[in-house]
Amino acid sequence: MSKKVIVAGGGLAGLSAAARLAYNGYDVTLLEKAPKLGGRAITIPLKGFNFNFGAHAIYARDKSVLRRYESEIGLEVDWKDFSPSKAYYDLGSYTTLMPATLEGLYRTKILDSQNKWRFAYEVFKTMASIEKGEEGIPIGQYLEKEPPKVRDLLLTIASSNFFTNEPEKIPSPLFFQYYKRLFSTQRAVSYIGGGWQAIVESFSKIIEDHGGKIITKEKVSGIELDGNRISKIIGKETTYTADEYILCIPPKELHQLFADTPYESTFEIYRNYSSTQVVVYDVGLKERIPSPYTYVYQKEKKVFITDISYYDTTCIPEGGQLMQAIAYLNDEEAAANKANEKVADIESVYDKHFPGWRDQLVAKRISKKAVVQEIKCIHDQKLLPVKLYSLDNVYFAGDWCQGEGQLSELSFSSAYEVTNRIMNKTTAS
């Protein structure tokens, strides 16, 4: 008899975990509280455009765990590779090519010749693990030994990859771990054709084609424990029992789920951590506005705009254009309700680089406080382990859990690690 697994949470982590286990013969039931699967990774149709809730970029795609899901379980991903030659930095008085490749580094005006060599040397040291950072030292402090312009560029790059306007607070070991992987990739950034909906549908099909069950509108409201094991999960009207349980639900919900149990305090610290929040401002235009670039990062305002439809034509009606702008929010800005100022900043960047966009506007979507990662990787904030010593048959996955990369990559990689552990446990027994 195959092992039974309950997966609570139908976001990217829950879907990928359930799909991999179902494919490998496990009796899987996926529970999702919302009517639709995907969690924060959803695609919203509006006036002929398909808006993705949040960026659907994958970093270092040739090293991405999604490639393993492709080869192992048949996940279908329509990769759309980012064009570095069309990525620019807006430095206020001038715009220059982003140094995303050696050619870009040679052509960019952001560094002079001497600092270009120094920056290239820093990239080499990172790839060779000569630079590893130091525990307890944030990257801003660690890089104080570097020339100011090199330090500034490294922090600017981190700002865009970690979706933060306070990159100096990133732990230095995490910074070098992340960029060792990214600097060595052949495909630094890629988008997904069809957006998040394509990934959600592909994972869902794998689950159902291999006998797994998907139940939506089913919120997990409680658990029952038998010692250090979960014996059952309680839904709205049904209880669910299994051999193993994967909880792909955020820390605040985990804390509620384990309330009044010996494990409540374990989740207290994770519940109180701050999240990575941004302002998202997407626009759908009836006609494409000619531009020399598909990505522009306005350094002073910390706003970037991506022409999503240049890479993924499935998100627009014929002849149209869909662009996504993101402005970073730190905790102080979020608490002070600075989102409206960020919206104005974004519109000013649209005005500068895509003049006439207001006249072409058909649809727009603004989210003034979008969470893109439940636990922000700054200072002493730690991601939740995928397995706790004190709980025997319980695993955790999501972008708030330990794994590879940042943002969605944490969801996919933590789910992969969890499923590895369950399958290895089965083999050992």
HELIX and SHEET records of a PDB file:
HELIX    1   1 LEU A   12  TYR A   23  1                                  12    
HELIX    2   2 ARG A   61  LYS A   63  5                                   3    
HELIX    3   3 VAL A   65  ILE A   73  1                                   9    
HELIX    4   4 PRO A   84  LYS A   86  5                                   3    
HELIX    5   5 LEU A  102  ARG A  107  1                                   6    
HELIX    6   6 SER A  113  MET A  127  1                                  15    
HELIX    7   7 ILE A  139  TYR A  142  1                                   4    
HELIX    8   8 LEU A  143  LYS A  145  5                                   3    
HELIX    9   9 PRO A  148  PHE A  162  1                                  15    
HELIX   10  10 PRO A  167  LYS A  169  5                                   3    
HELIX   11  11 SER A  172  PHE A  183  1                                  12    
HELIX   12  12 GLY A  195  ASP A  209  1                                  15    
HELIX   13  13 PRO A  251  LEU A  257  1                                   7    
HELIX   14  14 GLU A  264  PHE A  267  5                                   4    
HELIX   15  15 GLU A  268  ASN A  272  1                                   5    
HELIX   16  16 ILE A  308  TYR A  311  1                                   4    
HELIX   17  17 THR A  313  CYS A  315  5                                   3    
HELIX   18  18 ASP A  331  ALA A  335  1                                   5    
HELIX   19  19 ALA A  339  HIS A  353  1                                  15    
HELIX   20  20 TRP A  357  GLN A  360  1                                   4    
HELIX   21  21 SER A  408  ALA A  428  1                                  21    
SHEET    1   A 5 LYS A 213  ILE A 215  0                                        
SHEET    2   A 5 ASP A  27  LEU A  31  1                                        
SHEET    3   A 5 LYS A   4  ALA A   8  1                                        
SHEET    4   A 5 GLU A 244  LEU A 247  1                                        
SHEET    5   A 5 VAL A 394  PHE A 396  1                                        
SHEET    1   B 2 THR A  43  LEU A  46  0                                        
SHEET    2   B 2 PHE A  49  ASN A  52 -1                                        
SHEET    1   C 3 ALA A  57  TYR A  59  0                                        
SHEET    2   C 3 VAL A 189  ILE A 192 -1                                        
SHEET    3   C 3 TRP A  79  ASP A  81 -1                                        
SHEET    1   D 7 THR A  95  LEU A  97  0                                        
SHEET    2   D 7 ALA A  87  ASP A  90 -1                                        
SHEET    3   D 7 TYR A 295  GLN A 298  1                                        
SHEET    4   D 7 VAL A 303  ASP A 307 -1                                        
SHEET    5   D 7 GLN A 321  LEU A 329 -1                                        
SHEET    6   D 7 THR A 276  LEU A 285 -1                                        
SHEET    7   D 7 LEU A 361  GLN A 373 -1                                        
SHEET    1   E 3 GLY A 222  ASP A 226  0                                        
SHEET    2   E 3 ARG A 229  ILE A 234 -1                                        
SHEET    3   E 3 THR A 239  TYR A 240 -1                                        
END                                                                             
